[in-house]
Amino acid sequence: MREIALFPLNLFLLPGDYTQLYIFEDRYKQLIKHCLNTHSQFGLPFSNKLNTKNYGTLVSLVEVVKEYPGGEMDVVIKAEGIFKLEQFFYQIDNKLYPGGRVTDLEIPTEAKASASLEASFKNYLIQHEIYNSELLAKQKLGLFEIANALQMNDLERLELVSLGSDRAMDRFLINYLRYLELLHEQEQNVFQNLYLN
């Protein structure tokens, strides 16, 4: 268990994912400046009542894209890992921002997709004309590369990492692709019925 700075958000990222945040509160401006000065990571506890396991994302600061006259910032962060929040503090070390004690989860961040999942995923990209040349050309895609490309919602991402093992996550993603295909078929059927009427 260790203590880290926290920025609670209703957002759950998977390892390898990037996102941009707008920082406007004084406490989080202080947090970002601390991370810039110390090259330290911070946590995003997933603030959702369905997050019964108290999971969150460990992130690193990639870039301050823009700084505004009032000190507000646009920043890019990258998800590095997943943690379980054990204890929350509204302030740490006389700072304005919160922190907490966390346990890093042992999740297979480097796990590769099975041949079946990789084939299904690439077939999905081609069928839906999502021409991501990097993903289509790459051999041995990672599980989280595929999961991030599918743009699952926060709760689906949470369900994925809750599975723990790479085999279970692989099966989940294969079934998720089947689910997307069924949705697409239903949309096509509705469209054709409307067109025929």
Sequence and secondary structure as in RCSB ss.txt:
>XXXX:A:sequence
MREIALFPLNLFLLPGDYTQLYIFEDRYKQLIKHCLNTHSQFGLPFSNKLNTKNYGTLVSLVEVVKEYPGGEMDV
VIKAEGIFKLEQFFYQIDNKLYPGGRVTDLEIPTEAKASASLEASFKNYLIQHEIYNSELLAKQKLGLFEIANAL
QMNDLERLELVSLGSDRAMDRFLINYLRYLELLHEQEQNVFQNLYLN
>XXXX:A:secstr
 EEEEB  BS    TT EEEEEE SHHHHHHHHHHHHH   EEEEB  TT TT EEEEEEEEEEEEE TTS EEE
EEEEEEEEEEEEEES  TT SS EEEEEE    TT B  HHHHHHHHHHHHHTT   HHHHH SS BHHHHHHHT
T  HHHHHHHHHT SHHHHHHHHHHHHHHHHHHHHHHHHHHHHHHH 
